[in-house]
Amino acid sequence: MGSDGIALPAAAFDRPAWKTALNWTMAVLTAILFLTAGLYPITDPVGFAGKLAPLTFPEA
């Protein structure tokens, strides 16, 4: 049992190096994707609003 009272198996953190590298790579790519998707509308709000206008549903 660990010092914080949570019992963990000894092999809980044994992971092949390629899995760790792949995990970090995908985490960085996901962060870049979300930052790009969030920062683009902030830097060009008028242009972004113009690009969103055709995506709205027409009123009935």
C-alpha positions, 0 to 999 in steps of 0.5 A: 500500500502506498503512503497515501493509502491507495493500493496499486499493483507494482506493474501499474506504471510499467508501460512500453516506451513506444506506448508512452511516446505515442501517448505524449505525441497524441496529447500534444497533437490534441492540444494543438488541435484544440488551441487552434480551434479556439484561438482562430475565432479570437484572432479573426471574429468577423471573418469567423462569423462570416464563415459560420453564417452559411452553416446555420439552418434556414428559418422555417 
